Amino acid sequence: MLLVADYDSSSDSSSQEYTQEQNSNLEVAKPFQQTNIKGNWPLHIHIKIIPNRQTVKFIEDVCRISESFFVKKNVKADLVKILSKDLPTDHLEYLFPLGNDTPLGKSDSTDKEIEYLHISLSRHASLKFHQIEKFIQKLELELKSVSPFGIGIGSVLGLINESKSKSFLALKVLTGNQNLLRLLERIDVLMKTFSLPPFHTVPLFHASFLWSEGSCLVDPDLIKTISDNSTTINNTLDHFNIKSVFVHIGNKYFELHLGS
């Protein structure tokens, strides 16, 4: 079973994320339960990627294909593009990519430029205010042992949260996964030091770009339609040099550089 996390913009969500590859048997692991307590500062660690024009066009094309798909099926699907500043409040939950447990959505198809997308490196967690400075200092030290590296993204995934209240389309990381895993090892060391949940044992790194209420975005016919209408769906669309890790703790935002 593959486990995957994604980013969050609110402290009001509990952490429950699962993921499953298409045609694999569905397994449900016991999730880490994050209790919402006054005084906790929600923590999210991620890397930021700024897509090139080809990727932006691909995302726009997939959004249009998805809208057209639901119109033809006469299904109400409220599709919302995920921008750097426009995240669903409970996006950080366990997620299932399209699988055997086949699930079922205001259409925000504005032409806003996508500023950046996220690839998560942490599950839902929180810190006390007095822990923040120490956490950042220690994470900065851990990241000095990791050199900058490159990744490539492409291939569309359909994802759904465990409660099946929201579904997503995402771009999968196709190259550079081993480097991401090495980076994740250093982050997990620190998370355990602070008694926080480590990332998933077999992560599926991805960057979500579209979400909707309900499970409409994991409709197998939608994924097939996207594939049939795109010649680049399984190709690497974009490459990125990863030089920094970004940490969001409550209303505080930190950029920590890789390497010494």
Secondary structure, DSSP 8 states (H G I E B T S, - for coil): -BB-----S-SS------B--TTS-------------TTEEEEEEEEEE---HHHHHHHHHHHHHHHHHHHHTT----EEE-BTTB--TT--S-EEES-SS------B--------EEEE---SEEEEGGGHHHHHHHHHHHHTTS--EEEEEEEEEEEEETTSSEEEEEEEEEE-HHHHHHHHHHHHHHHHHTT-----SSB--EEEEEEEETTGGG-HHHHHHHHHT-SSTTSEEEEEEE-EEEEEETTEEEEEES--
